[in-house]
Amino acid sequence: MCWAAATVAAQAPPSAHGVRNDLPQPYRTTRDWGELPPGMSWPAVTAVEPAPDGTVFVVARCFANACTGRTEPPILKYNADGRLLATWGAGMFHFPHGATLDREARATCGSPTRAAATATAIRSSSSIRTARC
């Protein structure tokens, strides 16, 4: 009995917390894709949203991993080849995180307020700052 259980366990796919991690990776990392505004380096990216028209919205956390007091824009809009089409949001967000596109390729971007970013409490709708991109 013990030998049979050990054999079955040895044949089971590797998993951590019940999640398999032995499947092929369909994605590839591309470093330094896309133009950036002058003087800007790639920061932490929190969202990449392709739009139906082929454009791509990127939400980033500015170079210091937070945008408070920073001058670089956290929202970047690209064509499919990585040419920068527009930037938006400089001075509007503290900790940009995530984006959602609607059917008309309008992005809604969120950022917890300064108080919510430092608190451990559950964020309420009043502590999330959203804006149309």
Buried (B, 14 or more C-beta within 10 A) or exposed (E): EEEEEEEEEEEEEEEEEEEEEEEEEEEEEEEEEBBBEEEBEEBBEBBBBEBEEEBBBBBBBBBEEBBEEBEBBBBBBBBEEEEBEEBBBBEBBBBBBBBEBEEEBEBEBBBBBBEBBEEEEEBEEEBEBEBEB
